[in-house]
Amino acid sequence: MCERIAARLAAAQPDTYTGWKGENVTTALKPFGIKAGQVWGQTDTGEGKNRRGIDRADITTAITRRDQNKAAA
């Protein structure tokens, strides 16, 4: 799943994210308290299985915390 996130980032902003791998995504998210773990996902062929990835709820929580900190500043 982290590999898929890296690929989507590279497609959306190639000047910044070209060459990123799943490990880069994991490292970039650590300072925000977001850790990769076991999540349910699908392979590129559509097969469902447990994968290493990011929980969407953790991303939402980090964004909410960031926005609250900005508002308080």
C-alpha positions as CSV (number, residue, x, y, z in Angstrom):
1,M,0.0,0.0,0.0
2,C,2.8,2.4,0.8
3,E,4.2,1.6,-2.7
4,R,0.9,2.6,-4.2
5,I,0.9,5.9,-2.3
6,A,4.4,6.6,-3.5
7,A,3.3,5.9,-7.1
8,R,0.3,8.1,-6.8
9,L,2.3,11.0,-5.3
10,A,4.9,10.6,-8.2
11,A,2.1,10.7,-10.8
12,A,0.5,13.8,-9.2
13,Q,3.7,15.7,-8.5
14,P,6.6,14.2,-10.4
15,D,9.0,17.0,-9.7
16,T,8.8,16.3,-6.0
17,Y,8.1,12.5,-5.7
18,T,9.6,10.7,-8.7
19,G,11.7,7.9,-7.4
20,W,9.9,7.6,-4.1
21,K,9.3,4.1,-2.7
22,G,7.1,2.9,0.1
23,E,9.9,3.4,2.6
24,N,10.1,7.1,1.6
25,V,6.4,7.5,2.4
26,T,6.8,5.7,5.7
27,T,9.7,7.9,6.7
28,A,8.0,11.1,5.7
29,L,4.9,10.3,7.8
30,K,6.7,9.3,11.0
31,P,7.2,12.9,12.3
32,F,3.4,13.2,12.2
33,G,2.9,10.1,14.4
34,I,1.7,8.0,11.4
35,K,3.2,4.5,11.3
36,A,2.8,1.9,8.6
37,G,1.2,-1.3,9.8
38,Q,-0.9,-4.2,8.6
39,V,-3.9,-3.1,6.6
40,W,-6.3,-4.8,4.3
41,G,-5.8,-3.9,0.6
42,Q,-5.9,-5.2,-2.9
43,T,-3.0,-6.1,-5.1
44,D,-2.8,-4.6,-8.6
45,T,-4.6,-7.8,-9.9
46,G,-7.5,-7.2,-7.5
47,E,-6.6,-9.9,-5.0
48,G,-7.5,-9.0,-1.4
49,K,-4.8,-9.6,1.2
50,N,-3.1,-8.1,4.2
51,R,-0.5,-5.5,3.2
52,R,1.8,-3.1,4.9
53,G,0.3,0.4,4.7
54,I,-1.2,3.5,6.2
55,D,-4.5,3.6,7.9
56,R,-6.6,6.4,6.4
57,A,-7.9,7.3,9.9
58,D,-4.4,8.1,11.0
59,I,-4.0,10.5,8.1
60,T,-7.3,12.2,9.0
61,T,-6.3,12.5,12.6
62,A,-2.9,14.1,11.7
63,I,-4.6,16.6,9.4
64,T,-7.1,17.6,12.1
65,R,-4.3,18.0,14.6
66,R,-2.3,20.1,12.2
67,D,-5.3,22.3,11.5
68,Q,-6.1,22.8,15.2
69,N,-2.5,23.8,15.9
70,K,-2.6,26.3,13.0
71,A,-5.9,27.8,14.4
72,A,-4.4,28.1,17.9
73,A,-1.3,29.9,16.7
